[in-house]
């Protein structure tokens, strides 16, 4: 029998060898931790569909920031959960609203150790749960929503957000926010465009986390899961409008889109390992069906391998700590 000439297994024969030839290594600063801050609670409350993840108070968020920064996590993305909501999401632009207060607390606590990021969307703040203002027929009004987004962008920047995550999927939102920020003297604010954000079933636990009031769905503005080329189109448009970073969301079910966008983009490309993706790993691990730590690592590596320069993940601090211990 002729012996094989090419033997790829030579490079797999030991831990040291595998480490030496590994094509990709994740660094803690490539991870971003999404965090929920809720108004009207006296202590952090665990989210039942996201085991290990909490709705935080303005006090408990300080410990989260310090733990993440100590682990080397690159950023904190804040989501606010208000006690009261209305049709236009007034709490989103109130300087004393929960998200803007949280931004000030986190900016003070973080210093230069970690980037302070804010989700810019109305869904947490509206009594109908949609990401925008509704017209007389109950449809999301794109251009009226842009006016609210520009107000939000300025207030968030003034509250301490260094990176503003434009997640609402309104046409023209990046250009509108960029103009408003520049006019207000915040030309150093970074715009993270949720460019390819799909109408996904994997957002389920997030709805609990922000106490979503949504009735119906968001398919008129979030993307059809069947569309791949459209993801590149959305990213191109956002870059042309001035996006500093573009995003693909969810991550694990859209690795093809992520790879496409990464191959074309001249700006950093991020991806969001969303609540349902986190919850599936946690649930399977709790049932003893998978090796939890290996599954966490493999999932995040797969997202980076597909082209993400950074990953938003609820595992960020835990995985960063594991990487530092390795």
Backbone bond lengths (Angstrom), bond angles and torsions (degrees), N, CA, C in turn:
res aa  C-N    CA-C-N  psi(-1)  N-CA   C-N-CA  omega(-1)  CA-C   N-CA-C  phi
1 X - - - 1.456 - - 1.526 109.88 -
2 X 1.328 115.13 131.73 1.461 119.55 179.12 1.522 109.80 -73.03
3 X 1.308 116.04 129.96 1.457 120.27 179.99 1.528 110.06 -80.21
4 X 1.362 117.11 145.26 1.461 119.73 -179.98 1.524 111.15 -64.27
5 X 1.314 115.77 138.27 1.472 121.34 177.85 1.527 110.23 -83.74
6 X 1.327 114.63 -43.08 1.459 119.62 -179.68 1.519 108.21 -95.21
7 X 1.319 116.10 122.30 1.462 121.72 -176.29 1.538 110.12 -126.27
8 X 1.334 117.98 86.89 1.461 120.43 178.15 1.529 113.07 -58.67
9 X 1.328 116.77 -24.20 1.466 119.47 -178.57 1.527 112.64 -65.15
10 X 1.325 117.22 -17.52 1.469 118.68 178.51 1.528 111.29 -56.48
11 X 1.330 114.75 -33.52 1.464 120.06 -175.74 1.524 112.61 -89.26
12 X 1.348 116.53 9.54 1.470 120.41 179.80 1.530 111.78 -120.44
13 X 1.316 117.93 9.02 1.454 120.24 -165.19 1.518 115.00 -77.75
14 X 1.335 119.61 -14.78 1.457 120.92 179.45 1.522 109.44 -152.05
15 X 1.324 115.20 163.81 1.468 119.89 177.34 1.519 110.16 -59.28
16 X 1.328 116.55 -46.87 1.458 120.18 -178.85 1.521 111.78 -60.64
17 X 1.335 116.96 -40.60 1.459 120.50 179.86 1.525 110.67 -66.92
18 X 1.328 116.00 -44.81 1.468 118.89 -179.57 1.528 111.46 -62.93
19 X 1.320 115.50 -39.71 1.466 118.85 177.81 1.529 111.69 -64.82
20 X 1.320 115.77 -37.02 1.466 120.54 -176.79 1.522 112.20 -65.76
21 X 1.321 117.63 -35.34 1.462 120.41 -174.19 1.533 113.11 -105.22
22 X 1.331 116.20 7.56 1.473 119.30 -179.39 1.526 110.01 -60.26
23 X 1.317 115.42 133.31 1.464 120.80 -175.61 1.521 113.46 -78.36
24 X 1.317 117.31 -24.43 1.456 120.31 -175.52 1.524 109.81 -144.38
25 X 1.315 116.27 133.56 1.456 122.22 173.83 1.524 108.95 -125.16
26 X 1.317 116.07 128.66 1.468 120.79 178.66 1.523 108.89 -82.50
27 X 1.328 115.64 136.87 1.466 121.57 176.60 1.521 108.39 -109.94
28 X 1.340 118.63 145.04 1.467 120.31 -179.56 1.529 114.39 -53.73
29 X 1.350 117.52 -33.87 1.468 117.57 -177.12 1.523 113.34 -74.25
30 X 1.336 116.72 -1.28 1.465 121.09 174.05 1.530 111.80 -91.57
31 X 1.322 116.50 7.33 1.462 122.02 -178.28 1.529 110.30 -111.99
32 X 1.328 115.55 142.50 1.464 122.07 177.24 1.518 107.75 -126.58
33 X 1.329 116.84 133.37 1.464 122.35 -177.22 1.525 111.10 -100.92
34 X 1.346 117.93 115.95 1.466 119.74 172.06 1.533 109.89 -75.02
35 X 1.344 116.15 137.17 1.464 121.13 -176.70 1.530 109.55 -137.06
36 X 1.341 115.69 139.29 1.453 121.80 179.84 1.529 109.85 -106.35
37 X 1.331 115.93 132.78 1.462 121.33 176.83 1.527 107.30 -121.20
38 X 1.329 115.49 122.85 1.467 120.08 -174.12 1.527 111.72 -111.86
39 X 1.288 114.76 136.73 1.459 121.64 176.94 1.530 109.82 -80.53
40 X 1.340 115.40 141.91 1.458 120.22 171.42 1.509 115.90 86.75
41 X 1.324 118.89 10.90 1.463 120.67 175.34 1.528 108.37 -112.84
42 X 1.321 116.32 151.65 1.461 120.68 -176.06 1.520 113.03 -98.35
43 X 1.338 116.77 -15.76 1.455 120.97 177.24 1.528 108.93 -150.67
44 X 1.314 115.94 161.19 1.462 120.65 -178.23 1.526 110.22 -60.95
45 X 1.347 115.77 140.15 1.455 121.25 -178.18 1.528 109.57 -122.66
46 X 1.323 116.44 126.36 1.464 120.45 179.39 1.530 110.42 -68.70
47 X 1.318 115.71 142.55 1.461 122.83 178.95 1.522 107.34 -91.71
48 X 1.334 116.87 120.57 1.466 120.23 -169.84 1.525 113.10 -60.82
49 X 1.332 117.31 -36.70 1.468 120.21 -178.39 1.530 112.58 -86.37
50 X 1.334 116.85 -2.22 1.466 122.06 176.51 1.525 108.70 -128.97
51 X 1.309 118.25 72.31 1.470 120.63 -177.40 1.527 111.53 -52.53
52 X 1.325 115.58 128.35 1.455 120.24 -179.85 1.513 114.38 92.71
53 X 1.330 117.45 -6.14 1.463 122.13 179.47 1.527 108.48 -112.46
54 X 1.339 116.18 141.30 1.451 121.19 -171.52 1.529 112.39 -126.45
55 X 1.333 114.41 153.74 1.458 120.90 161.46 1.523 105.38 -86.22
56 X 1.330 116.92 125.59 1.461 120.94 -172.77 1.511 112.81 -104.23
57 X 1.330 114.09 159.99 1.457 121.87 170.89 1.524 108.36 -92.74
58 X 1.315 115.92 172.05 1.463 119.50 177.13 1.527 111.58 -66.23
59 X 1.322 116.85 -20.45 1.469 120.12 175.72 1.518 111.47 -85.33
60 X 1.332 117.13 -47.33 1.472 118.89 -175.59 1.524 112.37 -68.40
61 X 1.340 116.84 -22.10 1.472 119.30 -179.92 1.523 111.15 -64.69
62 X 1.323 117.00 -26.42 1.469 120.03 -179.09 1.526 110.93 -62.49
63 X 1.315 116.85 -42.10 1.454 119.88 178.82 1.513 112.39 -65.61
64 X 1.332 116.57 -36.19 1.468 121.28 178.05 1.521 110.31 -62.57
65 X 1.324 115.93 -44.50 1.463 121.20 -179.85 1.526 110.67 -62.13
66 X 1.317 116.74 -46.71 1.464 120.36 -177.52 1.524 112.01 -66.10
67 X 1.335 116.24 -39.81 1.467 119.43 178.69 1.523 110.77 -64.95
68 X 1.332 116.43 -43.02 1.464 120.00 -179.74 1.526 110.95 -65.55
69 X 1.326 116.40 -43.84 1.463 120.10 -179.64 1.530 110.86 -63.39
70 X 1.317 116.96 -41.22 1.462 121.00 179.34 1.525 111.21 -62.95
71 X 1.336 116.50 -33.62 1.464 120.96 178.96 1.524 112.27 -78.07
72 X 1.334 117.15 -10.62 1.460 120.46 179.49 1.514 114.73 92.31
73 X 1.348 117.20 9.47 1.466 120.88 178.59 1.528 109.30 -58.82
74 X 1.339 115.59 142.35 1.455 119.29 -173.94 1.507 115.44 -76.37
75 X 1.343 117.83 -33.63 1.454 119.27 -175.79 1.510 112.87 -158.80
76 X 1.337 114.70 164.02 1.464 124.06 175.33 1.524 107.34 -120.43
77 X 1.336 117.55 123.33 1.464 122.25 176.03 1.525 108.73 -103.14
78 X 1.332 116.57 118.17 1.461 121.40 -174.53 1.519 113.11 -97.21
79 X 1.341 114.51 137.52 1.454 123.58 172.72 1.524 107.91 -122.57
80 X 1.332 117.46 133.62 1.453 121.14 179.88 1.517 112.00 -101.12
81 X 1.334 115.66 143.25 1.464 121.88 177.18 1.530 107.03 -122.43
82 X 1.330 118.17 99.58 1.466 121.04 -174.73 1.527 112.71 -79.47
83 X 1.320 115.51 160.90 1.465 120.63 176.90 1.520 111.23 -79.97
84 X 1.328 117.15 -29.26 1.461 121.75 -179.06 1.521 109.98 -128.84
85 X 1.332 114.80 148.73 1.465 120.95 -179.16 1.523 109.17 -134.35
86 X 1.334 115.54 159.46 1.457 120.23 173.16 1.524 109.31 -145.52
87 X 1.319 116.64 -177.10 1.467 120.87 -171.51 1.518 113.32 -66.43
88 X 1.325 117.94 -28.51 1.467 120.48 -176.66 1.524 112.71 -107.82
89 X 1.332 117.03 4.69 1.466 119.64 178.53 1.517 112.86 65.89
90 X 1.334 116.86 48.91 1.464 121.08 -175.53 1.525 113.03 -56.89
91 X 1.335 116.17 -33.57 1.458 119.37 -177.97 1.514 113.80 -62.75
92 X 1.325 116.56 -20.69 1.467 120.23 -178.55 1.517 112.35 -69.78
93 X 1.329 117.35 -28.72 1.462 120.91 -178.09 1.519 112.80 -108.65
94 X 1.307 117.09 2.65 1.462 121.71 175.59 1.529 108.49 -77.89
95 X 1.339 118.61 119.17 1.464 119.50 179.33 1.528 112.99 -56.20
96 X 1.343 116.22 -24.18 1.463 120.44 177.93 1.523 112.08 -98.22
97 X 1.337 117.63 9.22 1.453 121.01 174.16 1.514 110.77 -66.88
98 X 1.321 116.89 158.78 1.463 121.40 -171.42 1.527 113.00 -59.09
99 X 1.326 118.06 -40.77 1.457 119.16 -178.27 1.522 111.27 -67.62
100 X 1.310 117.10 -42.94 1.458 119.98 -178.00 1.524 111.98 -70.90
101 X 1.323 117.09 -34.39 1.463 119.26 173.34 1.523 110.26 -65.61
102 X 1.319 116.16 -42.01 1.465 119.66 179.15 1.523 111.74 -62.23
103 X 1.323 116.33 -38.94 1.462 119.95 177.62 1.525 111.15 -59.37
104 X 1.314 116.61 -41.59 1.474 119.34 -179.95 1.526 110.80 -65.76
105 X 1.334 116.27 -40.38 1.462 120.34 178.90 1.531 110.60 -63.87
106 X 1.327 115.93 -47.26 1.468 120.29 -177.42 1.524 110.82 -67.20
107 X 1.337 117.44 -40.00 1.466 120.29 178.84 1.523 110.82 -61.91
108 X 1.323 115.62 -39.74 1.464 120.07 177.94 1.520 111.18 -66.08
109 X 1.329 116.04 -42.34 1.461 121.08 -176.70 1.524 111.65 -73.74
110 X 1.321 116.76 -37.52 1.461 121.16 -172.33 1.523 113.36 -76.33
111 X 1.331 116.58 -35.66 1.451 118.79 -173.31 1.514 110.33 58.28
112 X 1.329 116.65 -130.95 1.461 121.11 177.81 1.524 112.63 -100.25
113 X 1.337 116.67 9.79 1.461 119.64 -172.63 1.518 112.96 -78.30
114 X 1.334 117.50 -23.02 1.451 121.27 -172.60 1.524 107.98 -156.59
115 X 1.318 118.75 145.35 1.461 119.65 -178.78 1.527 110.16 -78.79
116 X 1.331 114.35 140.72 1.461 121.84 -179.59 1.525 108.16 -98.52
117 X 1.324 115.83 120.68 1.462 121.37 -173.57 1.520 110.03 -124.62
118 X 1.331 116.30 146.88 1.460 121.43 -178.71 1.522 110.34 -128.20
119 X 1.329 115.20 136.02 1.453 119.81 171.12 1.522 108.65 -76.50
120 X 1.339 116.23 126.40 1.458 120.14 177.24 1.523 108.70 -109.21
121 X 1.321 114.94 99.04 1.463 122.22 178.15 1.517 107.18 -161.32
122 X 1.305 116.54 155.94 1.461 120.40 -177.44 1.522 113.57 -94.82
123 X 1.325 118.76 -7.78 1.464 119.46 -169.73 1.518 113.32 -61.52
124 X 1.351 117.38 -35.26 1.461 119.15 178.88 1.524 112.15 -69.64
125 X 1.328 117.22 -19.83 1.460 121.10 -169.80 1.531 114.34 -108.51
126 X 1.330 117.47 -8.87 1.459 120.06 -177.97 1.527 111.13 -96.18
127 X 1.337 115.41 148.42 1.459 119.73 179.57 1.522 112.54 -78.89
128 X 1.339 117.01 -7.06 1.461 120.83 175.18 1.527 111.99 -104.88
129 X 1.324 117.20 -8.50 1.458 121.37 173.88 1.507 116.53 79.86
130 X 1.332 117.60 2.55 1.460 119.25 177.92 1.527 110.31 -84.89
131 X 1.323 114.85 163.04 1.456 121.78 -175.68 1.521 112.92 -83.19
132 X 1.323 116.75 3.45 1.454 120.00 -177.98 1.508 112.37 -150.16
133 X 1.323 114.56 -178.48 1.459 122.81 178.34 1.530 108.73 -79.76
134 X 1.315 116.97 140.47 1.460 121.08 -179.74 1.527 111.35 -94.82
135 X 1.330 116.26 145.64 1.464 120.46 175.64 1.533 109.85 -88.30
136 X 1.322 116.49 -174.64 1.464 121.41 -175.46 1.526 112.76 -64.19
137 X 1.331 116.59 -18.07 1.466 120.77 179.77 1.530 112.42 -99.90
138 X 1.319 116.37 6.01 1.454 120.23 178.17 1.510 114.99 82.56
139 X 1.336 117.18 13.23 1.459 121.69 178.06 1.528 109.73 -96.12
140 X 1.324 116.29 152.53 1.460 119.91 177.16 1.526 108.91 -71.05
141 X 1.327 116.08 121.86 1.461 123.69 -178.70 1.533 108.30 -89.31
142 X 1.321 115.99 106.03 1.461 121.48 -174.41 1.523 112.27 -55.99
143 X 1.336 117.42 -53.64 1.460 120.12 -171.20 1.523 112.81 -74.66
144 X 1.337 116.87 -33.41 1.464 119.22 174.48 1.528 109.96 -66.22
145 X 1.323 116.01 -34.28 1.463 120.38 177.39 1.522 111.50 -66.59
146 X 1.325 117.41 -37.05 1.460 120.17 178.48 1.526 111.47 -58.50
147 X 1.312 116.95 -36.06 1.466 119.77 178.48 1.524 110.77 -63.09
148 X 1.328 116.54 -39.72 1.463 120.07 177.59 1.529 110.38 -68.91
149 X 1.327 116.67 -38.54 1.459 119.72 -179.62 1.530 111.59 -63.64
150 X 1.324 116.69 -39.30 1.468 118.28 -179.48 1.523 110.85 -64.82
151 X 1.330 116.84 -38.16 1.465 119.95 176.28 1.520 110.52 -63.93
152 X 1.329 116.29 -43.60 1.460 120.91 179.23 1.522 111.42 -60.82
153 X 1.310 116.65 -44.04 1.464 120.59 -177.11 1.522 110.80 -59.05
154 X 1.312 116.90 -44.93 1.462 120.78 -178.24 1.524 110.59 -66.74
155 X 1.331 117.51 -44.42 1.463 120.69 -179.84 1.524 110.89 -64.16
156 X 1.321 116.68 -40.74 1.463 119.18 179.38 1.522 111.36 -65.42
157 X 1.313 117.41 -41.49 1.464 120.10 177.81 1.523 110.43 -63.27
158 X 1.317 116.31 -41.48 1.462 120.10 179.12 1.526 111.85 -67.10
159 X 1.335 116.35 -25.13 1.466 120.92 -179.92 1.522 112.63 -84.90
160 X 1.323 117.62 -8.98 1.459 120.39 175.74 1.506 116.78 119.98
161 X 1.338 117.54 2.85 1.464 119.23 178.33 1.521 110.28 -70.05
162 X 1.325 116.49 126.14 1.465 121.60 176.12 1.524 111.22 -90.58
163 X 1.341 115.45 -33.17 1.466 122.20 177.56 1.526 107.55 -122.93
164 X 1.319 116.13 127.26 1.460 121.16 -178.23 1.522 108.35 -110.56
165 X 1.338 115.64 117.24 1.453 121.72 -176.11 1.515 111.37 -89.81
166 X 1.327 115.96 103.72 1.460 122.16 -177.84 1.521 108.67 -82.23
167 X 1.328 116.89 95.25 1.461 120.19 -169.52 1.525 114.51 -107.72
168 X 1.331 118.51 3.25 1.453 120.62 -171.41 1.512 116.53 -80.42
169 X 1.321 118.03 -15.39 1.474 122.81 178.94 1.528 113.25 62.35
170 X 1.338 116.62 37.10 1.459 120.60 171.57 1.528 109.48 -90.01
171 X 1.313 117.62 140.03 1.464 120.90 176.63 1.528 109.64 -63.14
172 X 1.334 116.00 130.34 1.459 120.97 177.03 1.506 115.43 83.13
173 X 1.333 117.78 8.75 1.464 119.36 -174.12 1.536 113.05 -67.64
174 X 1.323 117.84 -33.15 1.461 119.55 -178.85 1.523 110.63 -69.37
175 X 1.314 117.40 -46.49 1.466 120.57 179.53 1.519 110.56 -61.48
176 X 1.329 116.94 -41.93 1.463 120.25 -178.66 1.527 110.89 -64.65
177 X 1.316 117.15 -45.19 1.461 120.80 -179.56 1.523 111.55 -67.00
178 X 1.339 116.72 -39.58 1.454 120.34 -179.83 1.525 111.23 -61.94
179 X 1.335 115.55 -44.90 1.468 119.68 179.17 1.522 110.80 -62.27
180 X 1.324 116.83 -44.06 1.461 120.53 -177.95 1.524 111.35 -65.47
181 X 1.306 116.48 -42.35 1.462 120.16 -179.87 1.522 111.30 -65.59
182 X 1.328 116.13 -44.12 1.461 119.75 179.73 1.518 111.04 -63.58
183 X 1.332 117.25 -42.23 1.469 121.11 179.87 1.523 111.48 -64.14
184 X 1.341 116.43 -29.53 1.464 120.49 -178.96 1.525 112.50 -89.91
185 X 1.323 116.78 4.99 1.460 120.36 178.65 1.512 114.66 84.41
186 X 1.332 117.13 15.96 1.467 121.16 179.41 1.526 110.43 -108.41
187 X 1.325 115.71 49.14 1.462 118.76 -177.40 1.526 112.66 -72.63
188 X 1.351 117.16 -6.04 1.465 119.89 176.39 1.528 112.20 -93.93
189 X 1.324 118.19 -3.37 1.462 120.70 177.97 1.531 109.57 -69.09
190 X 1.318 116.25 133.43 1.463 122.42 -178.21 1.527 109.44 -90.63
191 X 1.327 116.28 132.27 1.460 120.88 177.55 1.529 110.45 -102.43
192 X 1.323 114.72 117.87 1.450 123.23 174.38 1.526 107.33 -99.13
193 X 1.321 116.66 112.40 1.464 121.37 -178.26 1.515 110.37 -91.35
194 X 1.334 116.57 120.46 1.455 119.94 169.27 1.524 105.57 -76.87
195 X 1.306 115.97 80.68 1.467 121.71 -168.84 1.519 112.39 -73.04
196 X 1.325 116.27 -55.39 1.466 121.18 -179.78 1.520 107.85 -105.84
197 X 1.326 115.23 81.43 1.465 121.40 179.72 1.523 107.74 -108.62
198 X 1.320 115.01 116.84 1.454 120.77 -172.04 1.530 112.24 -95.24
199 X 1.331 115.57 151.92 1.467 122.52 175.80 1.532 106.99 -77.06
200 X 1.306 115.47 84.58 1.465 122.01 -166.71 1.523 112.50 -106.26
201 X 1.335 115.53 148.53 1.461 121.69 172.94 1.519 111.64 -75.16
202 X 1.328 117.16 -12.97 1.458 120.59 -175.36 1.528 113.80 -81.23
203 X 1.332 117.24 4.83 1.465 120.31 176.19 1.529 112.54 -88.52
204 X 1.331 117.93 0.04 1.454 121.66 -171.78 1.525 115.57 -47.21
205 X 1.340 119.10 -56.10 1.463 119.21 -178.50 1.539 113.65 -62.40
206 X 1.315 116.89 -28.77 1.468 120.43 177.79 1.526 110.48 -60.54
207 X 1.328 116.09 -36.16 1.471 119.82 -179.79 1.525 110.31 -60.03
208 X 1.336 116.36 -39.24 1.467 119.13 175.50 1.531 110.46 -67.58
209 X 1.316 115.85 -41.54 1.467 120.33 -175.70 1.521 112.40 -59.70
210 X 1.339 117.42 -35.30 1.466 120.38 -178.89 1.525 111.74 -105.58
211 X 1.348 116.93 9.91 1.466 121.53 180.00 1.525 110.29 52.72
212 X 1.321 115.96 51.46 1.467 121.27 -174.36 1.528 111.77 -62.09
213 X 1.326 115.09 139.20 1.462 122.33 177.95 1.527 111.58 -99.27
214 X 1.320 117.45 12.41 1.461 121.45 -171.91 1.520 112.77 -63.00
215 X 1.324 114.95 131.86 1.449 123.34 167.47 1.532 106.66 -116.64
216 X 1.311 117.17 130.08 1.461 119.43 -176.55 1.510 110.81 93.39
217 X 1.337 116.95 -144.45 1.458 120.42 -177.23 1.529 110.13 -144.95
218 X 1.328 115.81 -179.13 1.470 122.20 -176.25 1.524 111.84 -116.51
219 X 1.308 116.91 27.81 1.456 120.31 -172.11 1.519 113.52 -72.47
220 X 1.329 118.87 -13.24 1.467 118.89 177.61 1.521 111.96 -80.40
221 X 1.329 117.64 -10.37 1.475 118.36 177.16 1.520 113.64 -130.66
222 X 1.313 119.42 -30.45 1.459 119.63 171.35 1.531 109.34 -82.73
223 X 1.331 115.94 157.21 1.462 120.14 -168.52 1.526 113.85 -80.96
224 X 1.319 114.92 153.04 1.458 123.19 175.81 1.535 108.83 -69.78
225 X 1.339 118.15 124.91 1.472 120.33 -179.62 1.521 114.71 -56.63
226 X 1.332 118.08 -18.16 1.465 120.73 -179.13 1.525 112.85 -81.05
227 X 1.334 118.25 -10.25 1.466 121.32 -170.84 1.521 111.83 -98.12
228 X 1.318 114.77 118.04 1.470 121.35 179.20 1.525 111.56 -96.84
229 X 1.339 117.41 -50.61 1.473 120.09 -176.96 1.520 112.12 -62.38
230 X 1.322 115.70 -31.98 1.458 119.25 -178.68 1.533 111.90 -62.11
231 X 1.321 116.29 -27.91 1.456 119.69 177.74 1.521 111.45 -62.03
232 X 1.328 116.71 -41.03 1.463 120.85 177.27 1.522 110.11 -66.28
233 X 1.333 117.36 -42.25 1.460 121.05 178.37 1.516 111.13 -57.20
234 X 1.326 116.99 -48.07 1.465 120.67 -178.09 1.533 110.77 -62.75
235 X 1.321 116.76 -40.73 1.462 119.71 178.99 1.527 111.33 -64.89
236 X 1.334 116.61 -43.15 1.463 120.08 178.29 1.522 111.05 -59.32
237 X 1.329 116.55 -45.95 1.465 120.58 -179.13 1.525 110.96 -60.80
238 X 1.323 116.78 -43.18 1.458 119.82 -179.31 1.525 111.79 -65.98
239 X 1.314 116.89 -38.83 1.467 119.95 177.76 1.523 110.25 -64.82
240 X 1.335 116.62 -42.10 1.462 120.45 177.68 1.526 111.62 -61.81
241 X 1.332 116.67 -32.41 1.461 120.87 -179.49 1.521 112.93 -81.45
242 X 1.322 117.66 -8.63 1.457 119.73 175.68 1.511 115.83 114.19
243 X 1.323 118.29 16.59 1.465 120.06 177.15 1.527 110.10 -64.44
244 X 1.326 115.24 137.18 1.463 120.70 177.26 1.524 111.56 -87.95
245 X 1.330 115.75 -27.51 1.465 123.33 179.77 1.528 106.19 -143.46
246 X 1.333 116.98 144.29 1.466 120.44 174.37 1.524 109.39 -118.02
247 X 1.329 114.53 154.80 1.464 120.90 -172.78 1.524 111.21 -129.65
248 X 1.342 114.43 147.03 1.465 122.19 168.14 1.528 107.24 -115.12
249 X 1.345 116.44 132.24 1.461 121.53 -176.21 1.522 108.63 -148.70
250 X 1.347 117.57 130.85 1.467 130.58 -7.96 1.533 112.16 -64.82
251 X 1.329 114.49 175.56 1.459 119.28 -177.31 1.525 112.86 -97.10
252 X 1.311 117.41 -57.56 1.463 120.78 -166.58 1.522 113.63 -66.45
253 X 1.328 117.51 -32.29 1.464 120.02 179.59 1.521 112.67 -88.18
254 X 1.339 117.08 -0.77 1.460 121.29 -175.61 1.521 111.20 -132.26
255 X 1.325 116.14 36.83 1.459 120.32 -179.13 1.524 111.72 -64.63
256 X 1.333 117.45 -28.83 1.464 119.64 176.93 1.523 110.74 -66.55
257 X 1.322 116.38 -42.88 1.467 120.83 178.24 1.526 109.41 -64.82
258 X 1.311 115.91 -42.63 1.461 120.61 178.61 1.523 111.09 -58.86
259 X 1.323 116.85 -44.51 1.466 120.57 178.75 1.524 111.08 -63.42
260 X 1.337 116.65 -40.01 1.464 120.70 178.70 1.521 111.26 -62.38
261 X 1.315 115.89 -49.11 1.467 120.72 -177.80 1.523 110.18 -64.40
262 X 1.328 116.76 -41.67 1.462 120.80 179.90 1.527 111.54 -61.84
263 X 1.329 116.51 -37.66 1.468 120.59 -178.68 1.519 111.94 -68.00
264 X 1.323 117.64 -26.71 1.463 121.75 -175.99 1.518 114.01 -99.03
265 X 1.340 117.13 -28.20 1.460 120.73 -168.38 1.524 112.82 -75.16
266 X 1.318 114.75 140.17 1.459 121.56 173.28 1.520 111.57 -100.04
267 X 1.330 116.41 -0.23 1.465 121.26 175.49 1.530 107.89 -116.25
268 X 1.330 118.03 164.26 1.470 119.53 179.78 1.526 111.99 -56.91
269 X 1.329 114.77 146.09 1.456 122.11 179.22 1.534 108.54 -118.62
270 X 1.322 115.51 124.94 1.451 120.97 178.15 1.522 109.70 -113.22
271 X 1.327 116.44 166.64 1.462 121.34 176.37 1.520 108.52 -143.62
272 X 1.326 115.80 151.34 1.459 122.63 -175.44 1.526 109.46 -113.95
273 X 1.332 116.05 112.62 1.457 121.06 171.18 1.530 106.24 -79.84
274 X 1.325 115.81 100.60 1.460 120.70 -164.35 1.532 112.33 -79.97
275 X 1.329 114.10 176.41 1.463 121.48 -172.31 1.523 113.10 -56.56
276 X 1.329 117.49 -42.09 1.453 119.92 -179.32 1.510 112.56 -67.12
277 X 1.316 116.95 -33.49 1.463 121.52 177.67 1.533 110.05 -68.41
278 X 1.326 115.82 -41.33 1.465 121.15 174.34 1.525 110.36 -61.89
279 X 1.342 115.66 -48.39 1.462 120.45 -175.10 1.525 112.17 -63.01
280 X 1.333 117.64 -36.17 1.461 120.11 179.62 1.525 111.22 -63.69
281 X 1.323 116.19 -42.71 1.464 119.97 178.64 1.524 110.07 -64.25
282 X 1.334 115.92 -45.52 1.463 119.74 -179.69 1.531 111.41 -61.72
283 X 1.329 116.72 -45.18 1.463 120.28 -177.52 1.527 111.56 -64.54
284 X 1.324 116.32 -44.31 1.460 119.66 179.69 1.526 111.12 -64.20
285 X 1.329 115.78 -38.68 1.464 119.60 179.69 1.527 111.00 -68.41
286 X 1.327 117.09 -40.95 1.460 120.79 179.54 1.522 111.54 -62.96
287 X 1.339 116.50 -28.37 1.455 121.23 177.67 1.524 112.74 -87.31
288 X 1.333 116.56 -0.71 1.453 120.39 179.30 1.508 114.36 76.28
289 X 1.323 116.94 18.53 1.468 120.88 -175.47 1.528 112.91 -87.34
290 X 1.322 117.96 -23.25 1.463 121.05 179.22 1.525 109.80 -138.93
291 X 1.303 115.41 161.68 1.460 122.52 173.06 1.530 107.10 -80.30
292 X 1.325 116.47 109.02 1.462 121.19 -170.52 1.522 112.82 -59.06
293 X 1.327 117.87 -51.28 1.464 120.94 -175.80 1.524 111.64 -63.76
294 X 1.325 116.44 -41.51 1.467 119.30 178.00 1.523 111.48 -66.19
295 X 1.320 116.64 -37.77 1.463 120.30 179.92 1.528 111.29 -66.75
296 X 1.327 116.76 -40.07 1.465 120.58 176.66 1.523 109.74 -59.92
297 X 1.328 115.54 -51.56 1.466 120.23 -178.18 1.522 111.38 -60.93
298 X 1.326 116.79 -45.82 1.465 120.58 -177.41 1.525 111.21 -63.96
299 X 1.322 116.63 -40.05 1.464 119.53 -178.87 1.522 111.33 -65.01
300 X 1.320 116.89 -42.75 1.461 119.88 -178.58 1.525 110.70 -72.24
301 X 1.316 117.36 -39.89 1.462 120.36 176.08 1.529 110.45 -59.91
302 X 1.333 117.36 -40.59 1.466 120.05 -178.87 1.524 111.49 -62.61
303 X 1.325 116.62 -36.47 1.467 121.04 179.30 1.525 110.41 -69.74
304 X 1.319 115.93 -42.84 1.474 119.10 176.20 1.526 110.54 -65.42
305 X 1.322 117.08 -41.15 1.469 121.23 -178.35 1.526 111.03 -62.62
306 X 1.314 117.06 -34.37 1.464 121.07 -179.99 1.518 112.50 -73.04
307 X 1.331 117.35 -13.50 1.454 118.87 174.35 1.506 116.93 131.58
308 X 1.327 118.45 0.45 1.463 119.88 179.40 1.521 110.59 -74.27
309 X 1.321 115.20 130.99 1.471 120.20 175.10 1.521 111.38 -80.15
310 X 1.328 116.49 -23.70 1.459 122.12 175.62 1.522 108.18 -150.40
311 X 1.329 115.50 156.19 1.466 121.42 -176.29 1.519 109.43 -128.27
312 X 1.325 116.24 124.19 1.456 120.83 168.00 1.513 107.24 -82.33
313 X 1.314 116.40 122.86 1.457 120.56 -176.70 1.520 110.06 -153.19
314 X 1.327 115.69 142.35 1.462 120.86 177.16 1.525 110.88 -71.97
315 X 1.305 116.99 -10.71 1.465 121.98 175.47 1.535 112.14 -88.75
316 X 1.320 118.86 4.04 1.468 121.87 -166.98 1.526 113.13 -53.68
317 X 1.316 117.68 -54.39 1.464 119.28 -175.97 1.523 111.02 -66.65
318 X 1.318 116.83 -44.88 1.468 120.31 -179.85 1.520 111.28 -60.64
319 X 1.312 116.50 -45.03 1.469 119.15 -178.30 1.526 111.53 -70.95
320 X 1.329 117.01 -35.21 1.464 120.30 176.21 1.524 110.58 -62.42
321 X 1.321 116.02 -40.60 1.461 119.70 177.75 1.532 110.58 -63.99
322 X 1.313 116.61 -39.38 1.464 120.27 179.19 1.525 110.96 -66.23
323 X 1.327 116.95 -39.19 1.454 120.39 179.10 1.524 111.37 -65.05
324 X 1.310 116.32 -38.55 1.470 119.93 179.50 1.519 111.34 -69.29
325 X 1.333 116.19 -30.16 1.466 119.97 -179.61 1.525 111.68 -80.11
326 X 1.336 116.40 -16.65 1.471 120.40 -174.92 1.515 111.56 -68.94
